[in-house]
Amino acid sequence: MGIIREPEGVDFVIQSKPLTEKQEKELSEFIAKRKLEIKKKSKKSTYTQHTV
């Protein structure tokens, strides 16, 4: 996907609808869950050196 350039004299304005309280709560829960999953994955994939 490339960069979209605004033509001279034209402004692109992106405005989304406000989230409902239910949507905000669901989004917050999802983000918290994903952060935990990522944290667990990063702990598992850390390299430890074993001496023989």
mmCIF file of the N, C-alpha and C atoms, coordinates in Angstrom:
data_MODEL
# 
_entry.id   MODEL 
# 
loop_
_atom_site.group_PDB 
_atom_site.id 
_atom_site.type_symbol 
_atom_site.label_atom_id 
_atom_site.label_alt_id 
_atom_site.label_comp_id 
_atom_site.label_asym_id 
_atom_site.label_entity_id 
_atom_site.label_seq_id 
_atom_site.pdbx_PDB_ins_code 
_atom_site.Cartn_x 
_atom_site.Cartn_y 
_atom_site.Cartn_z 
_atom_site.occupancy 
_atom_site.B_iso_or_equiv 
_atom_site.pdbx_formal_charge 
_atom_site.auth_seq_id 
_atom_site.auth_comp_id 
_atom_site.auth_asym_id 
_atom_site.auth_atom_id 
_atom_site.pdbx_PDB_model_num 
ATOM 1   N N  . MET A 1 1  ? 0.845   -1.167  0.000  1.00 0.00 ? 1  MET A N  1 
ATOM 2   C CA . MET A 1 1  ? 0.000   0.000   0.000  1.00 0.00 ? 1  MET A CA 1 
ATOM 3   C C  . MET A 1 1  ? 0.892   1.231   0.000  1.00 0.00 ? 1  MET A C  1 
ATOM 4   N N  . GLY A 1 2  ? 0.588   2.149   -0.862 1.00 0.00 ? 2  GLY A N  1 
ATOM 5   C CA . GLY A 1 2  ? 1.426   3.326   -1.002 1.00 0.00 ? 2  GLY A CA 1 
ATOM 6   C C  . GLY A 1 2  ? 0.878   4.521   -0.262 1.00 0.00 ? 2  GLY A C  1 
ATOM 7   N N  . ILE A 1 3  ? 1.595   5.609   -0.406 1.00 0.00 ? 3  ILE A N  1 
ATOM 8   C CA . ILE A 1 3  ? 1.193   6.858   0.230  1.00 0.00 ? 3  ILE A CA 1 
ATOM 9   C C  . ILE A 1 3  ? 0.178   7.558   -0.672 1.00 0.00 ? 3  ILE A C  1 
ATOM 10  N N  . ILE A 1 4  ? -0.884  8.052   -0.091 1.00 0.00 ? 4  ILE A N  1 
ATOM 11  C CA . ILE A 1 4  ? -1.886  8.805   -0.842 1.00 0.00 ? 4  ILE A CA 1 
ATOM 12  C C  . ILE A 1 4  ? -1.581  10.281  -0.649 1.00 0.00 ? 4  ILE A C  1 
ATOM 13  N N  . ARG A 1 5  ? -1.363  10.957  -1.751 1.00 0.00 ? 5  ARG A N  1 
ATOM 14  C CA . ARG A 1 5  ? -1.057  12.388  -1.678 1.00 0.00 ? 5  ARG A CA 1 
ATOM 15  C C  . ARG A 1 5  ? -2.315  13.185  -1.964 1.00 0.00 ? 5  ARG A C  1 
ATOM 16  N N  . GLU A 1 6  ? -2.485  14.254  -1.214 1.00 0.00 ? 6  GLU A N  1 
ATOM 17  C CA . GLU A 1 6  ? -3.645  15.113  -1.409 1.00 0.00 ? 6  GLU A CA 1 
ATOM 18  C C  . GLU A 1 6  ? -3.395  16.025  -2.604 1.00 0.00 ? 6  GLU A C  1 
ATOM 19  N N  . PRO A 1 7  ? -4.348  16.073  -3.515 1.00 0.00 ? 7  PRO A N  1 
ATOM 20  C CA . PRO A 1 7  ? -4.221  17.018  -4.624 1.00 0.00 ? 7  PRO A CA 1 
ATOM 21  C C  . PRO A 1 7  ? -4.250  18.453  -4.098 1.00 0.00 ? 7  PRO A C  1 
ATOM 22  N N  . GLU A 1 8  ? -3.723  19.381  -4.865 1.00 0.00 ? 8  GLU A N  1 
ATOM 23  C CA . GLU A 1 8  ? -3.721  20.790  -4.470 1.00 0.00 ? 8  GLU A CA 1 
ATOM 24  C C  . GLU A 1 8  ? -5.144  21.263  -4.166 1.00 0.00 ? 8  GLU A C  1 
ATOM 25  N N  . GLY A 1 9  ? -5.340  21.915  -3.042 1.00 0.00 ? 9  GLY A N  1 
ATOM 26  C CA . GLY A 1 9  ? -6.622  22.490  -2.696 1.00 0.00 ? 9  GLY A CA 1 
ATOM 27  C C  . GLY A 1 9  ? -7.656  21.506  -2.171 1.00 0.00 ? 9  GLY A C  1 
ATOM 28  N N  . VAL A 1 10 ? -7.237  20.234  -1.965 1.00 0.00 ? 10 VAL A N  1 
ATOM 29  C CA . VAL A 1 10 ? -8.168  19.220  -1.467 1.00 0.00 ? 10 VAL A CA 1 
ATOM 30  C C  . VAL A 1 10 ? -7.650  18.678  -0.142 1.00 0.00 ? 10 VAL A C  1 
ATOM 31  N N  . ASP A 1 11 ? -8.506  18.612  0.857  1.00 0.00 ? 11 ASP A N  1 
ATOM 32  C CA . ASP A 1 11 ? -8.135  18.047  2.152  1.00 0.00 ? 11 ASP A CA 1 
ATOM 33  C C  . ASP A 1 11 ? -8.949  16.785  2.383  1.00 0.00 ? 11 ASP A C  1 
ATOM 34  N N  . PHE A 1 12 ? -8.254  15.705  2.701  1.00 0.00 ? 12 PHE A N  1 
ATOM 35  C CA . PHE A 1 12 ? -8.944  14.470  3.062  1.00 0.00 ? 12 PHE A CA 1 
ATOM 36  C C  . PHE A 1 12 ? -9.163  14.483  4.566  1.00 0.00 ? 12 PHE A C  1 
ATOM 37  N N  . VAL A 1 13 ? -10.401 14.336  4.997  1.00 0.00 ? 13 VAL A N  1 
ATOM 38  C CA . VAL A 1 13 ? -10.730 14.324  6.409  1.00 0.00 ? 13 VAL A CA 1 
ATOM 39  C C  . VAL A 1 13 ? -11.388 12.990  6.710  1.00 0.00 ? 13 VAL A C  1 
ATOM 40  N N  . ILE A 1 14 ? -10.820 12.270  7.658  1.00 0.00 ? 14 ILE A N  1 
ATOM 41  C CA . ILE A 1 14 ? -11.379 10.988  8.053  1.00 0.00 ? 14 ILE A CA 1 
ATOM 42  C C  . ILE A 1 14 ? -11.974 11.154  9.429  1.00 0.00 ? 14 ILE A C  1 
ATOM 43  N N  . GLN A 1 15 ? -13.244 10.904  9.536  1.00 0.00 ? 15 GLN A N  1 
ATOM 44  C CA . GLN A 1 15 ? -13.928 11.063  10.814 1.00 0.00 ? 15 GLN A CA 1 
ATOM 45  C C  . GLN A 1 15 ? -14.744 9.802   11.067 1.00 0.00 ? 15 GLN A C  1 
ATOM 46  N N  . SER A 1 16 ? -14.469 9.146   12.171 1.00 0.00 ? 16 SER A N  1 
ATOM 47  C CA . SER A 1 16 ? -15.200 7.930   12.492 1.00 0.00 ? 16 SER A CA 1 
ATOM 48  C C  . SER A 1 16 ? -16.285 8.233   13.526 1.00 0.00 ? 16 SER A C  1 
ATOM 49  N N  . LYS A 1 17 ? -17.237 7.331   13.590 1.00 0.00 ? 17 LYS A N  1 
ATOM 50  C CA . LYS A 1 17 ? -18.314 7.467   14.564 1.00 0.00 ? 17 LYS A CA 1 
ATOM 51  C C  . LYS A 1 17 ? -17.767 7.207   15.956 1.00 0.00 ? 17 LYS A C  1 
ATOM 52  N N  . PRO A 1 18 ? -18.294 7.882   16.981 1.00 0.00 ? 18 PRO A N  1 
ATOM 53  C CA . PRO A 1 18 ? -17.836 7.606   18.348 1.00 0.00 ? 18 PRO A CA 1 
ATOM 54  C C  . PRO A 1 18 ? -18.238 6.189   18.769 1.00 0.00 ? 18 PRO A C  1 
ATOM 55  N N  . LEU A 1 19 ? -17.399 5.568   19.585 1.00 0.00 ? 19 LEU A N  1 
ATOM 56  C CA . LEU A 1 19 ? -17.685 4.221   20.070 1.00 0.00 ? 19 LEU A CA 1 
ATOM 57  C C  . LEU A 1 19 ? -18.719 4.265   21.187 1.00 0.00 ? 19 LEU A C  1 
ATOM 58  N N  . THR A 1 20 ? -19.516 3.211   21.259 1.00 0.00 ? 20 THR A N  1 
ATOM 59  C CA . THR A 1 20 ? -20.455 3.093   22.367 1.00 0.00 ? 20 THR A CA 1 
ATOM 60  C C  . THR A 1 20 ? -19.677 2.589   23.581 1.00 0.00 ? 20 THR A C  1 
ATOM 61  N N  . GLU A 1 21 ? -20.287 2.654   24.754 1.00 0.00 ? 21 GLU A N  1 
ATOM 62  C CA . GLU A 1 21 ? -19.611 2.172   25.961 1.00 0.00 ? 21 GLU A CA 1 
ATOM 63  C C  . GLU A 1 21 ? -19.294 0.686   25.840 1.00 0.00 ? 21 GLU A C  1 
ATOM 64  N N  . LYS A 1 22 ? -20.207 -0.073  25.253 1.00 0.00 ? 22 LYS A N  1 
ATOM 65  C CA . LYS A 1 22 ? -20.000 -1.509  25.075 1.00 0.00 ? 22 LYS A CA 1 
ATOM 66  C C  . LYS A 1 22 ? -18.807 -1.767  24.155 1.00 0.00 ? 22 LYS A C  1 
ATOM 67  N N  . GLN A 1 23 ? -18.709 -1.010  23.063 1.00 0.00 ? 23 GLN A N  1 
ATOM 68  C CA . GLN A 1 23 ? -17.601 -1.178  22.131 1.00 0.00 ? 23 GLN A CA 1 
ATOM 69  C C  . GLN A 1 23 ? -16.276 -0.802  22.779 1.00 0.00 ? 23 GLN A C  1 
ATOM 70  N N  . GLU A 1 24 ? -16.280 0.266   23.559 1.00 0.00 ? 24 GLU A N  1 
ATOM 71  C CA . GLU A 1 24 ? -15.061 0.684   24.261 1.00 0.00 ? 24 GLU A CA 1 
ATOM 72  C C  . GLU A 1 24 ? -14.594 -0.405  25.215 1.00 0.00 ? 24 GLU A C  1 
ATOM 73  N N  . LYS A 1 25 ? -15.533 -0.989  25.962 1.00 0.00 ? 25 LYS A N  1 
ATOM 74  C CA . LYS A 1 25 ? -15.202 -2.037  26.922 1.00 0.00 ? 25 LYS A CA 1 
ATOM 75  C C  . LYS A 1 25 ? -14.638 -3.261  26.195 1.00 0.00 ? 25 LYS A C  1 
ATOM 76  N N  . GLU A 1 26 ? -15.301 -3.674  25.102 1.00 0.00 ? 26 GLU A N  1 
ATOM 77  C CA . GLU A 1 26 ? -14.835 -4.828  24.337 1.00 0.00 ? 26 GLU A CA 1 
ATOM 78  C C  . GLU A 1 26 ? -13.439 -4.583  23.770 1.00 0.00 ? 26 GLU A C  1 
ATOM 79  N N  . LEU A 1 27 ? -13.213 -3.391  23.263 1.00 0.00 ? 27 LEU A N  1 
ATOM 80  C CA . LEU A 1 27 ? -11.907 -3.049  22.699 1.00 0.00 ? 27 LEU A CA 1 
ATOM 81  C C  . LEU A 1 27 ? -10.828 -3.076  23.786 1.00 0.00 ? 27 LEU A C  1 
ATOM 82  N N  . SER A 1 28 ? -11.122 -2.513  24.943 1.00 0.00 ? 28 SER A N  1 
ATOM 83  C CA . SER A 1 28 ? -10.159 -2.509  26.044 1.00 0.00 ? 28 SER A CA 1 
ATOM 84  C C  . SER A 1 28 ? -9.828  -3.926  26.495 1.00 0.00 ? 28 SER A C  1 
ATOM 85  N N  . GLU A 1 29 ? -10.850 -4.781  26.590 1.00 0.00 ? 29 GLU A N  1 
ATOM 86  C CA . GLU A 1 29 ? -10.620 -6.170  26.985 1.00 0.00 ? 29 GLU A CA 1 
ATOM 87  C C  . GLU A 1 29 ? -9.766  -6.901  25.950 1.00 0.00 ? 29 GLU A C  1 
ATOM 88  N N  . PHE A 1 30 ? -10.052 -6.667  24.682 1.00 0.00 ? 30 PHE A N  1 
ATOM 89  C CA . PHE A 1 30 ? -9.284  -7.304  23.610 1.00 0.00 ? 30 PHE A CA 1 
ATOM 90  C C  . PHE A 1 30 ? -7.818  -6.883  23.658 1.00 0.00 ? 30 PHE A C  1 
ATOM 91  N N  . ILE A 1 31 ? -7.576  -5.585  23.834 1.00 0.00 ? 31 ILE A N  1 
ATOM 92  C CA . ILE A 1 31 ? -6.205  -5.079  23.885 1.00 0.00 ? 31 ILE A CA 1 
ATOM 93  C C  . ILE A 1 31 ? -5.461  -5.671  25.076 1.00 0.00 ? 31 ILE A C  1 
ATOM 94  N N  . ALA A 1 32 ? -6.101  -5.721  26.225 1.00 0.00 ? 32 ALA A N  1 
ATOM 95  C CA . ALA A 1 32 ? -5.466  -6.283  27.423 1.00 0.00 ? 32 ALA A CA 1 
ATOM 96  C C  . ALA A 1 32 ? -5.136  -7.760  27.206 1.00 0.00 ? 32 ALA A C  1 
ATOM 97  N N  . LYS A 1 33 ? -6.067  -8.498  26.602 1.00 0.00 ? 33 LYS A N  1 
ATOM 98  C CA . LYS A 1 33 ? -5.850  -9.919  26.331 1.00 0.00 ? 33 LYS A CA 1 
ATOM 99  C C  . LYS A 1 33 ? -4.671  -10.124 25.376 1.00 0.00 ? 33 LYS A C  1 
ATOM 100 N N  . ARG A 1 34 ? -4.618  -9.324  24.314 1.00 0.00 ? 34 ARG A N  1 
ATOM 101 C CA . ARG A 1 34 ? -3.535  -9.444  23.327 1.00 0.00 ? 34 ARG A CA 1 
ATOM 102 C C  . ARG A 1 34 ? -2.183  -9.098  23.952 1.00 0.00 ? 34 ARG A C  1 
ATOM 103 N N  . LYS A 1 35 ? -2.155  -8.097  24.825 1.00 0.00 ? 35 LYS A N  1 
ATOM 104 C CA . LYS A 1 35 ? -0.901  -7.730  25.483 1.00 0.00 ? 35 LYS A CA 1 
ATOM 105 C C  . LYS A 1 35 ? -0.379  -8.897  26.314 1.00 0.00 ? 35 LYS A C  1 
ATOM 106 N N  . LEU A 1 36 ? -1.280  -9.594  27.021 1.00 0.00 ? 36 LEU A N  1 
ATOM 107 C CA . LEU A 1 36 ? -0.871  -10.754 27.814 1.00 0.00 ? 36 LEU A CA 1 
ATOM 108 C C  . LEU A 1 36 ? -0.355  -11.874 26.912 1.00 0.00 ? 36 LEU A C  1 
ATOM 109 N N  . GLU A 1 37 ? -1.043  -12.124 25.799 1.00 0.00 ? 37 GLU A N  1 
ATOM 110 C CA . GLU A 1 37 ? -0.615  -13.162 24.872 1.00 0.00 ? 37 GLU A CA 1 
ATOM 111 C C  . GLU A 1 37 ? 0.765   -12.856 24.316 1.00 0.00 ? 37 GLU A C  1 
ATOM 112 N N  . ILE A 1 38 ? 0.994   -11.617 23.945 1.00 0.00 ? 38 ILE A N  1 
ATOM 113 C CA . ILE A 1 38 ? 2.286   -11.215 23.386 1.00 0.00 ? 38 ILE A CA 1 
ATOM 114 C C  . ILE A 1 38 ? 3.376   -11.341 24.444 1.00 0.00 ? 38 ILE A C  1 
ATOM 115 N N  . LYS A 1 39 ? 3.057   -10.954 25.670 1.00 0.00 ? 39 LYS A N  1 
ATOM 116 C CA . LYS A 1 39 ? 4.030   -11.034 26.756 1.00 0.00 ? 39 LYS A CA 1 
ATOM 117 C C  . LYS A 1 39 ? 4.415   -12.494 27.019 1.00 0.00 ? 39 LYS A C  1 
ATOM 118 N N  . LYS A 1 40 ? 3.417   -13.395 27.018 1.00 0.00 ? 40 LYS A N  1 
ATOM 119 C CA . LYS A 1 40 ? 3.683   -14.809 27.238 1.00 0.00 ? 40 LYS A CA 1 
ATOM 120 C C  . LYS A 1 40 ? 4.538   -15.383 26.113 1.00 0.00 ? 40 LYS A C  1 
ATOM 121 N N  . LYS A 1 41 ? 4.242   -15.001 24.875 1.00 0.00 ? 41 LYS A N  1 
ATOM 122 C CA . LYS A 1 41 ? 5.003   -15.485 23.729 1.00 0.00 ? 41 LYS A CA 1 
ATOM 123 C C  . LYS A 1 41 ? 6.447   -15.030 23.809 1.00 0.00 ? 41 LYS A C  1 
ATOM 124 N N  . SER A 1 42 ? 6.653   -13.771 24.171 1.00 0.00 ? 42 SER A N  1 
ATOM 125 C CA . SER A 1 42 ? 8.010   -13.238 24.210 1.00 0.00 ? 42 SER A CA 1 
ATOM 126 C C  . SER A 1 42 ? 8.825   -13.916 25.312 1.00 0.00 ? 42 SER A C  1 
ATOM 127 N N  . LYS A 1 43 ? 8.194   -14.321 26.396 1.00 0.00 ? 43 LYS A N  1 
ATOM 128 C CA . LYS A 1 43 ? 8.909   -15.031 27.449 1.00 0.00 ? 43 LYS A CA 1 
ATOM 129 C C  . LYS A 1 43 ? 9.310   -16.420 26.980 1.00 0.00 ? 43 LYS A C  1 
ATOM 130 N N  . LYS A 1 44 ? 8.437   -17.098 26.222 1.00 0.00 ? 44 LYS A N  1 
ATOM 131 C CA . LYS A 1 44 ? 8.727   -18.440 25.739 1.00 0.00 ? 44 LYS A CA 1 
ATOM 132 C C  . LYS A 1 44 ? 9.842   -18.430 24.701 1.00 0.00 ? 44 LYS A C  1 
ATOM 133 N N  . SER A 1 45 ? 9.901   -17.384 23.892 1.00 0.00 ? 45 SER A N  1 
ATOM 134 C CA . SER A 1 45 ? 10.849  -17.378 22.800 1.00 0.00 ? 45 SER A CA 1 
ATOM 135 C C  . SER A 1 45 ? 12.202  -16.768 23.159 1.00 0.00 ? 45 SER A C  1 
ATOM 136 N N  . THR A 1 46 ? 12.424  -16.427 24.415 1.00 0.00 ? 46 THR A N  1 
ATOM 137 C CA . THR A 1 46 ? 13.717  -15.885 24.786 1.00 0.00 ? 46 THR A CA 1 
ATOM 138 C C  . THR A 1 46 ? 14.738  -17.006 24.804 1.00 0.00 ? 46 THR A C  1 
ATOM 139 N N  . TYR A 1 47 ? 15.925  -16.719 24.350 1.00 0.00 ? 47 TYR A N  1 
ATOM 140 C CA . TYR A 1 47 ? 16.976  -17.705 24.216 1.00 0.00 ? 47 TYR A CA 1 
ATOM 141 C C  . TYR A 1 47 ? 17.749  -17.821 25.525 1.00 0.00 ? 47 TYR A C  1 
ATOM 142 N N  . THR A 1 48 ? 17.917  -19.035 25.978 1.00 0.00 ? 48 THR A N  1 
ATOM 143 C CA . THR A 1 48 ? 18.758  -19.271 27.142 1.00 0.00 ? 48 THR A CA 1 
ATOM 144 C C  . THR A 1 48 ? 19.892  -20.194 26.740 1.00 0.00 ? 48 THR A C  1 
ATOM 145 N N  . GLN A 1 49 ? 21.069  -19.909 27.212 1.00 0.00 ? 49 GLN A N  1 
ATOM 146 C CA . GLN A 1 49 ? 22.235  -20.700 26.850 1.00 0.00 ? 49 GLN A CA 1 
ATOM 147 C C  . GLN A 1 49 ? 22.467  -21.758 27.913 1.00 0.00 ? 49 GLN A C  1 
ATOM 148 N N  . HIS A 1 50 ? 22.610  -22.990 27.458 1.00 0.00 ? 50 HIS A N  1 
ATOM 149 C CA . HIS A 1 50 ? 22.857  -24.097 28.376 1.00 0.00 ? 50 HIS A CA 1 
ATOM 150 C C  . HIS A 1 50 ? 24.314  -24.530 28.260 1.00 0.00 ? 50 HIS A C  1 
ATOM 151 N N  . THR A 1 51 ? 24.964  -24.715 29.385 1.00 0.00 ? 51 THR A N  1 
ATOM 152 C CA . THR A 1 51 ? 26.343  -25.168 29.361 1.00 0.00 ? 51 THR A CA 1 
ATOM 153 C C  . THR A 1 51 ? 26.376  -26.678 29.468 1.00 0.00 ? 51 THR A C  1 
ATOM 154 N N  . VAL A 1 52 ? 27.323  -27.260 28.788 1.00 0.00 ? 52 VAL A N  1 
ATOM 155 C CA . VAL A 1 52 ? 27.427  -28.723 28.768 1.00 0.00 ? 52 VAL A CA 1 
ATOM 156 C C  . VAL A 1 52 ? 28.477  -29.197 29.720 1.00 0.00 ? 52 VAL A C  1 
# 
